[in-house]
Amino acid sequence: MGGRSVAAGPISGERAPTTARASIWRAGANQTTRIKTEVPLEINGKRIAPGEYSLFIDLKPGHWTLVVSTQPYQEKFNPKNKGATWGAYGYNAKDDVVRAPMTLATSPYSIDELTIGFLDMSNAGGKLAIGWDKQVAMVDFKVVK
């Protein structure tokens, strides 16, 4: 436990991130959300080299886009560091590696804590999924051999 909770209140002034006022969302709480891959991946037809990346979501009502970025990030907030993100503050699209439309689904259950996980995994790939309240967003990825 310890992640963003539905019971804690709205994100960006709304109940769920689907209607957030800011377009780019950090896909988490506080620090920039990060992902590490030790193998090359393909998302939305683009190759992602092994390494660490920041994850954001471009939120539009009814349409989410996963953003994978190489932009530097801050482990502790420093307002003078304009080149690195804290959450989504300071985000710059010039560092985007890939932007991928996400499939949106309604969960029959409320997901209290923001949850990021992997679904339908195999040696060939799977789905990155983000769940919050009754909303689930997914994007396919492939393992590049």
Secondary structure, 3 states (H helix, E strand, C coil): CCCCEHHHCCECCECCHHHCCCCEECCCCCCCEEEEECCCEEECCEEECCEEEEEEEEEECCEEEEEEECCCECCCCCCCCCCCEECCECCCHHHEEEEEECEEEEEEEEEEEEEEEEEEEECCEEEEEEEEEEEEEEEEEEECC
